[in-house]
Amino acid sequence: MEKSAQSANTNATTGRGHSNVQGIVVNGIVAALYIAVSALIQPFGFTQVQFRVSEMFNHLVVFNRKYIYGIVLGVFLTNLFFSPMKAYDLIFGVGQSVIALVITILCSRFINRIWARMIVNTLVFTVTMFFIALELHLAFDLPFLFTWLTTAVGEFVVMAVGMPVMYVLNKRIHFEKMV
């Protein structure tokens, strides 16, 4: 019983419990921001040519891998609330995000520089848009290769524009310390 009391006091003095709550709150805010930004550009986030500006939040994982939870939750809820083809987007859209984020997190273990991580992240998300092209091909019989090209270009533009935006925001907010 005495060890449990010491553990509780240690956690209280080190703030570990507070850190977990802060991580949950910050990831909730990330998810909410992803949803809000997606709602603003809704018609352009679900078409053959996609410019989902909220995808720039994907760069958060290069600063701290714990942002994966908020990003995936944001993608899931955005697709649930706004997608005209919910079942497809909940599988393919969320799946593409999870796969790309995990690949980026794994690659980041071997890359020290933030800009290099963001470039890798941008390329990973661009290439994995083949999942979205497959989704649109299955749902609407759109030509796979052309759809992959158009969705990849849209993703690349958003992620490339997002790199300096997220870099500048990080200088002010310090993403790596928030979760």
Disulfide bonds with the S-S distance in Angstrom:
none
